Amino acid sequence: MELSYAFLDIPFSLPYHFARASLLATRLVRVELRDGDLRGRGEATLFESRFPDPKAATAEQVEQAGVALGQGAGREDLLALLPAGAARNAVDAALWDLEAKRSGRRVWETIGLPEPAPVEDMLTVSLADETQFVQELKDSQGRRALKLKLGSPEDVERLELTRAHRPDAELVVDVNCGWTPERLVAMLPVLARHDVRMVEQPVRPEHEEALRGLPRQVPLIADESFYAEEDLPRIAELYDGVNVKLDKCGGLTAALRIVAQARQRDLRIMVGCFAATSLASAAAFQVAQHAEFRDIAGHLILTEDVQPSMPCVDGWLSPPTPELWG
């Protein structure tokens, strides 16, 4: 088995604004495993992570994985060998893809899932200036599920504008740690009034103890507060659900374990993503098809995509073909 990898930057179609930053492009790592004529591919996003230099750390970990795979390691071994993060996700996805090519069985068959059908994915409306914000709302016509980025002094006005343009939308909001606990308490009745179905990461992790026992009509989903399997006991005491991102938890193998344990704790399941191509969306699709909330089509906001891509028609995302992945 031969492992190779490359880093690439792909621009966003529009500047991407949220409570903590504004981004113009996404940085990806793409891994390829070759076994004779067979090829397995995986991709992950180098998000703002626990590593001071994400690119250097990712390269080191991918190379470490390559050595281990050459010595006979498999997907389960990677859970102990590498920390949760982009490197493990990309290598794990490449292993799943290669296994599918070797066996002639789709990944969903190996997992034991029914044959996938298209799933409805949510469209993100960024925390942009008013001109871009209104344009994004107008462009969202035809998409039923919207995720509204909040975390600014104008949050109430943004909700009102959203309902003025999209009274029909099934709406969730993502605050990206942008509120204090006091601001959250003040916003909860506003969110209920606008029929918001869920709030993603309202406060910073260091303030989340304020969520314990907080009365709320709108469920709270952990994102920045959640990385990996060991975080679940704490999350279950503070939040109503968890956002499972393959880049953070370290791949599909880890995500499947997390989803099973989260369900045992009666946590609501969201499957999210960072911006990446259809190659990354394909792996996330395997768990997202049975999640309550889905935000996995990061390839739709990029200027480039792999081919064949995963088409999304009126918000309904098609399963990956074997030529793409898995």
N, C-alpha and C positions, 0 to 999 in steps of 0.2 A: 504494500500500500504506500502510495506517495502522497504527501500533503504539501500544498502550496497555498499561499494567501496573498492578498493585496488590499491596500487601503484606497478608497476613492471618496471624493467629495462631490455631492450632487446638489445644485441650487434648488431652493423652493420656488414654486411658481409665483408666489407673493411673499413678501417678508412675513415671518411667522412670529407673532407677538403673544407673550403670556406674562404672568405676574412677575416672574423672576428674570426674564431676558427677552431679547429680540434676536432672531436668527435669520440668516440669509441662505444657509446651506446645511446639509447634514453630512456627517462623516461616517463612512461605513467600513467594515472589514468583511471581506468575502473569502471564504475558505473552500478549497476544492480537494477532494480525496479521489485518487485514481487507483483502481484495481484492475490492471490489464486494460481492457477496452471500456470498462465501466467507470462512470464518474458520478460522485456525489457532491452536491454543493450546499453551502449554508451561508447565511449573511446575518450580520448584526450591526447595531448602531452604537457608536462610541458616544453615549450620552454623558452628561456631567456625572461622574462616578466617584467612587471612594479613592480612586488612584490619582496622585498628583499629575502624572503624565499618562493619560489613558492610552495613547497610541503606543508608547514604549511598553507599558504593562501588558497590553493586548498582544503585541508581537511576541513578548517573552512567554506568555501563557500559551499561545497557539503553538509555538515551537516546542514547548514542554509537552503539550498534548501529542504533537507529532512523534516525539520520541517514545512516549508511552504506547501509542497506537502501534508503532513498529514492534513493540515488545508484547503485543497481544491484548492490550487494554480495550475495553468496550465502553458503551455509553454509561452504564452504571458506575464504572470505575472513575469516569470523569467527575462524578459528584464529589468524590473524596480528593481527587487530584487537583482540581482547579476551583478557585472561589467562584461564587455566583457572579455573573457579569457577561459582557459581550463576547469575550473569547470563548467561554464555555458554550454559549448559545450557538455561535457560528459553527464550532466543531461538532456539537451535538446534532445540529440540523444536517450537516454534511453526512454524518454517520447514518441518520435515519434515511436520508435520500439514497445513500449507497446500499443500505440494507434492502430498500425497496427494489433497486435495480438488480441486486443479486438474486432475490427471492422471486421476483415477478409479482409480488403482492404489494398493494398500496399501503401507505402508512396507516390509514384509517382501519384497514383490515388487521394489521398487526396489533394495533391498540385494542381492537375489539369493538369499534364503533360501527354503526350502520353507515351505509353509503351516504356521503354528504350531499346536501342540497344547498342552493344559494341561501345566504343568511343576510339579514338586514344590518347594515353597519351605520354608525352615526357619523355625521359630518361636523367637523370642528369649525367654529366661527371664532377667529382669533381676537386677542385684546388689542386691536389696531386703533388708529385714529378714526374719528367718526366717518370720514369719507370712505375709507376702506371697509370699515365695519358695516355700514349700510349696504355697500356694494356686495359684500360677502353674504349678507342676508338676502338680498335680491337674487344672487346667484344660487341660493339654496333652494329655490322653488323646485319642487319635484322630489326633494329629500324629506322624508317624514321625521327621522330622528336627528336632532341637532345637539351638539355639545357646545355650550357657550363658555368661553374663557372669561372669568371674572377675576377681581383682585385689584380694583382701582376705585378712586373716590366716586366714579360715575356708574357704579354697578347697578343702582336702582334705575337710572336712566337707560342703561343698556338693556335691562330686562324689559322695560316699557317699550323701547324701540323694537326689540325682538318680537314682542307680542303684537305690536302694531303691524309689522311686516309679515310675521309668521304665527298668527293665532292658532293655526292648525298643528303646529309642530309638537312632537313628543320631545320635551326639553329636559336635558340634564345640564348641570354647570360644573366647571372645573376651576377651582380657585388657586391651585398650585401654591398652597401655603400663604396666600395673600391676605388673609384676615387674622385679626386677633380674636381670642375667644369672645370678647365683648361684642365685636363686630358680627361674629357668627350669630350670637343670640339675637341681635337686632335684625339680622337678615332672615332668620328662619321664617317669621310670618310673611315676609315679602316673597320669599321663595314659594311658600305654600299658596299664596294668593295668585302667583303666576303659574301654578300647576307644574312646578319643577319636580321631576321624579326622583332625583338623586343629586347629592353634592359630593364631588370628588375633592379630597384633601383640603378642607377649609382652613386649617391652621398648621403652623410649623410643628414638626415632631416634638420639639421641646415644650410646646404648649398643649399637647394632646391630652394630658391628664385632665384638662378641663372638660373633656368630652365624656368622662365617666359619669353615668347617670343623668346626662343632660336630656331633659325632655325635648322631643322633636318629632314632628310629623314626617319630615323628609329624611330618608336614610343617608348616612355618611359612609363614604367608601375611602379606604386608605390607599394612597398611592406612594407619595414620597416617604411615608412612614413604613412602607413595606418593601422588603427586598427578597427574603428567602423563607424557607420552610420554618426555620427556628423563630421567626417573628410572629407566627400565627397565634400562639397563646396570648401574647400581649394585645394583638390587634382585636381578638375576639372579645376582650373586655372593654374596648373603647369605641370600636366602630361597628357598623352594621354589615360591612362587606369589605372585599379586598379586590384591588386591581392587579391582576396577574399579568406581568409583562415579561416575555421570554428573555429580553436583554438583561433585566434586573435579576430574575431568579436563576438564570443560567441555562435556559434551553427547554425544549419540549419535554424531555424526560423529567426534569425537576417540576415543570408546570403541572404535569399530570398528577404527580404526588401531592402537590399543593392543593389542586382543585378537589381531590378526593378528601383530604383532611379538612379543607374549608367547609365542605358540605357536611361533614360530620359535626362541625361546630355551628351549623345553621347560619353560616355567613353567606351573604349574597355575592355572586361571582360576576366580576367584570374582567374581560380580557382586553388589554390595551396594547399600545405599541409606541415606539418612537418612529420618526419618519425614516422609511427605508423602501426598497423596491419590492416588487411582487414576490421576489425570492424569500424575503423575510415574512411577508404577509402569509405565504403559503404554509409555513410551519405554525404560525399563530392560529390559522384557520382550524387546525385540528382540535384545539380546545375551545375556540370561540364559538363553534357551531352549537354548543350546549350551554353557553353563558347567558345570563340575563341581560347584560350590557356588553356591547361590542364596539370597539374602536380600533380596528386593525388594518384599515386600508390606507396606511401612511404613504403608499406609492402614488396616491391620487393627487398629492400636493407637491410632487416633485416634477422637475422639467425633463427627467429621463427615467426610463424604466427598462427592466429586462424584458426579453421576448422569449416565449409567449408570456404575456402579462395576465393578471387576474382582472377581468372586466367587472365593472360595477355599473349597473343600470338602475336608475332611480333609487339608488341606495342599496340595492341588492347585489351582494358580492358573490361571484361564482367561485366554486371550488377550484383549486389548482389542477391543471392537467398533468399527466405523467411527464410530459416533456419539460414542464417547468420544475416540478419538485415532487418527490414522494410517490 
